[in-house]
Amino acid sequence: MNPTLFSALFLMFAASALAEPSRPHIVFMLADDLGRADCGFMGGKEIQTPHLDKLAKAGSILDQFYVQPVCSPTRAALITGRYPMRHGLQVGVVRPWAEYGLPLDERTLPQALKEGGYETALVGKWHLGHFERSYVPTQRGFDHQYGHYNGALDYFTHIRDGGFDWHKNDQENHDEGYSTHLIARESARIIREHDKAKPLFLYVPFNAVHSPHQVPDSYLAPYGSLKGDRQKYAGMLAAMDEAVGQIAAAIDEAGMRKDTLFIFSSDNGGPNPGKVTDNGPLRAGKATLYEGGTRVVAFATWDGKITAGGKVNAALHMVDWYPTLLKLAGVTTDQKLPLDGRDAWPAITEGAASPHDAILLNTTPTGGAIRMGDWKLIIGGDMPDTEDGFSPTGKVKKKKGQKKAAKGPREELFNIAEDPNEKNNLASANPAKVTELRAKLDEYAKQAIAPKSAPVPTGFKTPRVWGQKD
């Protein structure tokens, strides 16, 4: 071949290769009910989290990262890039007996990544429906599945309300052991056996540190100064931290580290703050629309791509990971159902502002919350979005000595930049701002579909798990 032609072709190939976006391996780890301030890298002192601390310090903390108030809605937001009020999943969680799940017309994150040549795996908690085979993970884009469909299962027996709930590739599986240990072991196996010629999407939604508070006794010993469920929770977090370390070590041993994006978050704020979990100075916790319920611990790490020891101050939401990851994977976001998520990569890597003019924290028949810039409006913040169900009347039991509530849900307005702990309700002093945010919240509310619900069936004894007879 002519040397000049060869050189020209080589340069064209090199330029093309440089122009191609790097397709990272993606390891997305999701904690369940983790307190925002419990990890060492967030200032926690009581519980040792060396592996999470190391991974977080190698990347950037997402300091204003928002999720939904409870579990299933946050997972729906991640998997679709769309607010869960579009799925009817904005209230409560998908219960074991629920005959619904994430709608089948949704394009899911693993489905989209598979279009880009990714191997996809879910190891841990699904919680987006399983009553029919078409709803289980291997039918929603995952090549591999391991773990459980429901929340709040026994960590040792893998039983929830009398029904067994542990599966591999959506078939009943009887591996014995503590669930956090099993999740770590399977995640490491998938990494070791992965074909490195293909990018990997490994989604690891731990059931830790959700109740029931259970952990092997060996994890309790270092926390003898703590009492009751706080001690058990500390041991559970330590076990999860150990699992994170094993997953990161497997990535390193496979030689995949420089090409791997690690993401870590909680699905909602910690429950029972001050007693079991620690959300720092943020107000309230899980199942509420206050910052303690929706602004969670989160970080992103990718060596050479994300600033080590950094902090991202832009307001982001779980829906943003869908378009962000698809862009990194070179997969189109053009699809039938429009996205609520926005590309967060400039904010994470370049210090750009939030890609949102508004972030919807939730809208339900009884209220909701929205953030626009530094301002946040909450309607009916005293009506928790509980995991144990949804009261369509919106009634809240009045505490002894409590004054009669004003007619209609209470409006609360906060300037999060000046008052991140939501101590000063500025609604009465800023009626124009309330009107502005209320109009945007109402705009979303008009687009919402009615929340799905699953009342406990008469004579219920065991959960309906796909593949298991009642």
N, C-alpha and C positions, 0 to 999 in steps of 0.2 A: 504493500500500500504506500502511496505517496506520503512522505513524512509530513508534509504541510497539511494534507487532508486528515491524516491521523491526529495531528495536534489539534486541528479545528474540531474534529469529532470529540476528542477527549475533553476539550474545554466546554463544548456544548453539554456533554454528559455531566461534567462536574457542576456546571451552573444549574442544570436541571435538578441535580441531587441536592444542591444547597437550597434551591427554591422550595423543594418538597418539605412540608411541615413534618417535624419529628412526631412519630406516633408513639406515645409513651405506653408502657405497661401502666395500668391504673389499679392501685390497691385502695379501695374505699372502705374504711373501718368506721362503723357506727355503733356507739355505745348507747345503752338503753337506760334512761333516767339518771344520767350522770350529772352531779352538781357542777356548776360552772367553775367554782373555785376550789375543787377538791384535788386537782392534779398539781404537782409541784410546779410545773411551768406556768401555771396560773396563780401562783402564790400560795398554794396549799402547803401546810406544814405538818398536818397530822398523819397523812397517808403517803407512803413512799411509792412514787411512780417513775423510776429511773429510765425505763425504756420509752415511755411516752415523752418524758422530758427531753431525752436525747434526740428523738425524732422531731419533736416540735422545734427545738433549738436549731436544727439543721434546716428549718424552713421558716415560714412566717405564720404568726398567730392571726386568725381572722377575728378581730376584736368586736366587730358589730355584725355577727353572723346570726341570721334569724331562721327559725323553723316554726312548725306548728305547735300548738299547746300540748298535743299528745301524739302517740306513736304512729298509728296507721296513716294519718294524714301527712305526716312528715315523709314517710316512705313513699307515699303516692306522689308527693311533690318531687322527690328525687328521681323516681323512676320515669316520670312523664314530662317534667319541666313545666307542669301546669298546676295551678292552685287547686287543692282538693275540693273546693266548692264546685268545681266543674265536674267532679266525679260523683258527687253526693257523699263524699267521705270526709266532710269538713267537721263532723261532730263525732266524738267518741272513737271507738276502734272497731275493727272487724272481729266480732266475737266468735267463739268456736262453733256455735250453732248457726251463724249467719248464712243465709242463702243468697249472698251477693259477694262481690269483690271489686277489684279494680276493673272498670269496664273493658270489654274485649276489643273495643274499637280504638283503644289508646295504643299508640306506638310507644314501646318501652325503650328505655336506655339500652338494655342488653340486645334487644332486637336491632336497634340502630347501629350499635357497635359491631354486631355480627356482619352487617352490611359492609363495614370497613375492614373485614377480615379478622376481627378479634375472636379469641377464645373467651368464653364468658362463664363465670362460676359464681354461685351463691353459696356461701357457707355461713349458716346461722339462721336468723329469724326472718321469715317472709312476711306474714301478717297482712296480706293484701287479698285474701280469699283463697278458698280451697274446696268449696262445696261441690264443684264439678271439675273433672280433669282438665278442662280447657282453661281453668284459672290457676293451675299450679305452676311453679317456676319454670319447669322444663318446657312448658307450653307458652311461656311469655318471653322467651329469648335466651334462657340460660342453658348452656351445654351441660353443665354439672349443677347438681343441687345436693346439699347436705345440711341437715338440721331440722328445724321445726316450723310449723305453720302458724302456731298461736303464741301469744305471750303468756307470761306468768306460769310456765310449767315448772315442775319439780326438776331441779338441776341434776339430781342423781338418778331418779327413776324415769324421767322424761314423760311423766304423766301430768295431764291437765284435766281437772274435774273428773277424774276416773277414766279418762281416755288416753291411750298411748299416742305420743306425738313426736316421733323421731323418724326421719326419712332420709334415704339416699337415692338420688335421681328419681324422686317422687314415688319410691316404693318403701314400705315399712322396713326399718333397719333397727337392729338390736345391739349396736355397739354399746358397751357398758363404760360408764365413767362420768365424771363431772363435765357438764356441757361445755364450759369454757375451755377445758383441756381438749375435748374432742374437736371443738371448732379450730383451735390452734393446730392440732395434729393434721386435720384434713386440709387446712389452708396451706400448711407447709408441704404436704404431699402434692397438692395441685401445682404449686410453684416448682418443686423438684422435677416433676414429670412433664412440665409444660414444654411444648415445642418452641424454642426461642426464635424460630423463624417467623412466628406469629406474635402479634401483641396480645397481652393478657388483660382482661378486666376481671378482677377478683373483688367481689363485694362481700364484706364480712360484717354483717349486722349481729353483733353479740346480743345475747339476752341479758348479760351482765350490764349494769348492776341492779336490774329490775328485781322487785320482790317476786317470789319469796326469798328472804335473805338467808342464803345457804352457801356454805363454803367448807372445804376440808379444814379440820381443826388446825392443821399446821399453819394455815394463813392467819389464824386468829392470834397466835402467840405474840407476834410483835406489837399487837394493839390492845394489850391488857389494860391500858389506862382508859380505853373507851368502853362504853357500856351499851348493852342491848343491841338493837339493830344497827347502831352506828359502828360498833365493833365488827359485826358481821359484814356490813357494807364495806368497811375498810379492807377486810380480807378479800372480799369479792373484787374490789378494784385492784388490789395487789395481784390477784390471779389474772385479771384481764390485762393488766400491764405486762405481766410475764408472757401472756399469749401474744401481745403486740410485739414484744421483743423476739419471740420465736418466728413470727411472720417476717419481720424485718431481717432477721438473720438468714432465713431461707432465701430471701431476695438477694442478699449479699453473697451467699454461698453459690447461688446460681449465676452469678456474674451479671445480674440484671439491674443493679442499683442505679447506675448513671442514667438509665432509660426509664426509671420508675417514678411516677407521681404518686405520692402517698397523700391521702386525705383522711382526716379524722374529725368526727363531730359527735355530739349527742343528739338524740332524736327530739328531745325537749328538755326543759330545765329540770333540776332535781326536785323530787317530791319531799314533803315534810322538811323544808329547809330550816336549819338550826337544830334539828333533832336527829335526822338521819343523814341528810345531804347538806352541802354548803354552796349556796349560790352567791356568796360574797355579799356585797351591799345591795345587790339588785333586789327589787321588790318581789315578794311572793315566789311562786314556783310552778311546777307542772300543773297543767290543766287550767291555767289562768292566762290572760292576755297581757299581763304585765311583763316587764323585761326578764324577771326571774323565770318565767315560764317559756319565753320564746327566744331569748338571746342567749346563746349557748357557747360552751367551750368548743373551739374548732381551730384547726391549723391545716396548712398545705405545705408539703415538702417535695422538692425535686431538685436534686443537686445540680448546680450550675444554671438553673432556670428561675428558681425562686430564692429571694434573698434570705440567707441564713441569719437567724436572730432578728428577723423583721417583724413588723406589725402592720396589718392592713386595717385602716380605719374606715374605709368605705363600707356603707351599709349594703349587705348582700343577703340573699335568701337561698334556701335549699333548692328552689326551682332553677337557680342560675347554673347549677352544676351540669344539668342536661345539655344546654347549648354550648357551654364551655368545653365539656369533654368531647362533644361531637366535633367541634371545630378543631381541637387538638388531634382528633383521630382522622381528620380529613373527610368526615361524613356530613352530608347535607342536612340542614335543619328544615328544609322545605318539606312540609307534610300537610296532611288534610286538616288536622286539628292545630290551631295556632298556639304558640308558646307564650307563657307568662315570664319564663326565665330569660335572662339576658347574659351575654358573654361577659364573664367576670375577669377574664384573663388580664386585660389592661389594668384593672384595679389591683389585682394580686401581684403582678410583676412590674408595673410601671408607676404605681402610686396614683392612678387615675381615680376620678370621682366615681361614686356609685353609678351603675348604668341605669338606675331606676329614677323616675320622677316620683314614683309611689311604690311602696311595698305593702301588699295586703297581708296582714297577720292572720286574719280570718274574718269570715262573715257567716252568721248563722241567723235563724229566724228570730233570735232574741238579742242580737247585738253583733259586735265585731270590733276590729281594731285595724288601723292603718297608720303607716309612717310616711310622711312627705318631707324630705329634707331633714331638718332638725326637729320637726314637730310630729307628735304622735297623738292620735285621738283614739280613745277607748270608749265604746258604748256598752254598758252593762258588764263592766269588769268584775262585778261581784256575783256574776252568774257563771260559775266555772264550767268549762267544757270537760266534763268528767269522763274518766275511762269506764266507769260503771254504768253508763247510759246517758240518755239525753231526755230531758223533760221538755216537751214541746210547749208547755205553758210558760216556761222560763221562771217558774216560781222558786224562790230561795227561802228556806226555812229561817225565820227571824230568830235571832239569838235573844236570850233573856236580857231585858233592859234596853234592847236596841230600839231606836226610834222608828216610826213608820216611814217606809221609804217613799220618796216623792213618786208621783205618777210617772210611769215609763222608766226605761233603763237610764241609769245615770250616765252623764257625759263627763269624761275626764280628758283634759288636754295637758300635755307635758312638752316641755322643751328638753329633748333628750341630751342635747349638747351641754346644756347648763345644769340639767337635773336628771342624770342618767338613772337615779334611784327612785324617780317618780314620787317625790314627796310633796310637790306643790302643784295642785290642780289649778291650771290657769284658764279654765273654760269660761268662767264668768267675766274675767278681765279681757278676754280676746274672742268676743262673739263672731267677729268676721273670720278669724282663723278656724273656729269650730265649723262655721258654715262651709268654708272652703274644703276642709278635710271630709266633712260629712257628705258633701256632694260627690266626692270621689269614692267614698265608701259605699254610698248608695248606688253609684254606677256599677260597682262590682256586684253588689247585692242583687241587682236586676239580672245579672248574667248567671247567677247561681242556680243550680238545680236543688230540689228538696233533699235534705239529708236522709240517707238510708238509715234504717234502724233494725235492730234484731232483738225483740223482746224474748226473754227466756221462755222456751216452749213448755207447755204443760207437761208435767211428768219428766222433765229433763233430768238425766242422770249422767250421761257422758257426752262429750263433744262429738259432733259429726266431723270426722276426719275422712277425707277422700280415701277410698280403698278400705275403709273399716266399716263393718256392719254396725247399725245402731243396736 
